Amino acid sequence: MTVDPVNIRRRPDAPGISDRPTRAEAEAAVHTLIRWAGDDPTREGLLGTPERVVRSYEEFFTGYREDPAEILQRTFEETEGYDEMIVLRDIRLESHCEHHMVPIIGKIHVAYLPANRVVGISKLARVVEVYAKRLQIQEKLTVQIANTLHSVLQPRGVAVVIEAAHQCMTTRGVHKAGVTMVTSHMLGAFRDDPMTRREFLAMIGTPVLAGGAALA
């Protein structure tokens, strides 16, 4: 059976109403926005725009239809005793600001110190993708990724650093191009052990501040 992703019910933990609008209702909303912007949605160049916008939103916000905890369920214990840091650097970030619904573009660095289990590295990237494919603010996105990895994998520590440019700041408002926002969330050994934190920051190329302090 083929399921229309626009019309399926939202996850039980998703905020707001329990049912999504129909595809036709979503396209009508885009039609209205085009008129509000001052253009004619019936002219040739815009005839297919509402349908294309709705299809693009299906892709932009697929994260609402996935459970990141489920992605991490399959782990491996046959690691020959490996217990050193595992780092995934420069994961491409494409998300959307929940305040203006414009792109957030950047990169994410994720690390964890395994206790008894490791997870496939593609699963780490998929967890990032699930949370990124939702309306977000960078601070919340950082915490969500770190907390999920910590809760499901139960490692000795987790670290997440995000570096991103926000189009709500570069293309509107103050129009400050070239500005990058950096956020971090450290748990376990990455928060409690300065040496572990410095090792991680060195591996991702983030300078340690004077006096040995760093992102926390």
N, C-alpha and C positions, 0 to 999 in steps of 0.2 A: 504494500500500500504506500502511495506517495503522499507525504504530508507537506502541506503548504507552510513553510516556516514562519510566514507572517501571521497566520491564523491560529497556530498552536497556542495552548495555554502557557503562561509564564511559569517559571519555576516557583514552587511554593514560597521560597524565601525571598523572591523578588519583591521590591516595594511597589506600592500603588495598586491599581486595579488588577483583577485576576485574569481578565481576558484582553487580548490585543484587539485593536480595531481591525477591520477587514482590509484587504489590499486596496479595494475600491475607496474606502474611507481615507486611507493613507495617501493615495494618489490625488484625491479631491483636496486634501490639505495642502499638498504641494502646488496644485492648481491655484488655490487661493493665495498662497504666498507669492507666486509669480505675479498675480494681479496686484497684490499689495505693493510689490516692488515697483510697479508701474509699467509692466510689459503686458503683452497680449498672449496668453497661453494657447490661443488658437492659431497663432501664426505658424508657418511651416517649420521654422527652426526650433520651436518649443513644443510641438505637438506630442512628441514622445518623451519629453522631459519628466513629467510626473512619474511615469513608469520606470524610467532609468534611475531616478532619485530613490524610489522605493527599493529597487533591486540593489542599489549601492548601500542603502541602509541595512539591508539583510546581511551584507558582507561586513560592514563596519561594526555591527553590534551582535555578532554571533555569540559573544561571550555570555549573553543572558540565557542561552540555551544549553550551557555546559556547566558541569560541576567540577571545579578544579581539584577537589579532594579525591574524586574518583580516578582522575588521571594518575595520581600518585600511588594508587593501591598496589600496583605490581612492582615489587622491589626485589633485590637480590642480596642473598646473604653469603654467597660463595665469592668472597673478595680477597682471599688469602691474607686476611688480617689487615687490609688497607684501612688506615684510620687518619690519613692526612687530609688536608683541605681539598675540596673539589670546587672548582671555580668555572663558571660559564661567563665569558666576557662579551661585551658588545652585542647583546641581543637587540635586534632592531625593535624600536618601540613606535607603534602607530596607534594613537588613541584619540579621543575627542573630549574636549573640555565640557564639563557638565553645565557651566555657566553660559557659554556662548555657542556650544556645539560646533566648534572649529577644531582643527587638528592640533594634537600634541605630538611632536616628532622628536625622537632621540634614541637613546640606547640604555639598556639595563644590564647591570652586572649582578650575578647571583652566586653565592657561595654557601657551602655548608660543610660541617665537620661530621662525618658519619659516625654513628655509634655501632649499630649492628647491621645496618642495611644501607644499600645504595639504590638509587633509582636511575633509569636510563636518562641520559642528558637531554634527549628530545622531550622528555616529560617535563623537565624544568622549563624549557622554552614554551611548551604548550600551556603550562600554568600561567606564565607571563602573558601569553596571547589571550587566554580566557579573560583575565582581569582587564587587560588593555582594551579588549573589544566590548567595552561598556562605557557609558558616560562616566568621566572620572575627574578627580583632581589628583595631582601628582603625589601629594602627601598620603592620601588614602590608598592609592595604588601601591605605593612603596610598602605600607604596613600590611596590606592584604596579602601580597606575595610572600613576605617574610613570615607572617603568622601562619599561613596555610602550610608552608614547607615545614615549619617548626612543629605544628600540631600533628601532621600526618606522618612525617619521617621520624620524628622524635630524635633528632641528631643532638650532638653536643653544642651546636651553635649554628646560627644562620645569619647571613649578611646580605643586604640588598642595597644597591646604590643606583639611582636613576639620574641621568643627565638629559634634559630635554628642553626644546624651544617650544613656546606656546604661541600659536597664531593669534590668540585673543590679545596678545600683547604686541606682536610684531606687525600685524596687518590691520589693526584697529586700535582704538584707545590711544595709548601713548606712542604707538608706532616706534618701538625701540627694537630695531632689527639686531640680530647677533647676540642677544641675551640668552643665556642658558641657565636654567634652574637646576640645582643639584639637591637631591634629598637622599637620606639614608635611614635604614632601620637595622639595628644590630641586636641579636638575641644570643643568650648563652655565652659561650667563650668569646665571641666577637665583641660583646659588650663588656664582659668582666676582665678579659685578659688583653692589656694594651699591646703585647707582642703579637698576639693572633690578629688583632685589628690592623696593626701596622703591616703585617705580612700580606694581608688581603688587599689593603689599599695600595701597597707597592705593586702587587700583581696586576691590578687594574689601571695602574698609572696615575693614581690620585695622590698628590703630595701630602705628606704628614705635616701638620702645623707645628709651629715653633713650640718647643718644650715637650714634644712627644704626643701632643693632643691630636685628635683627628675627628673626622665625622663620627657622630654617635647616633 
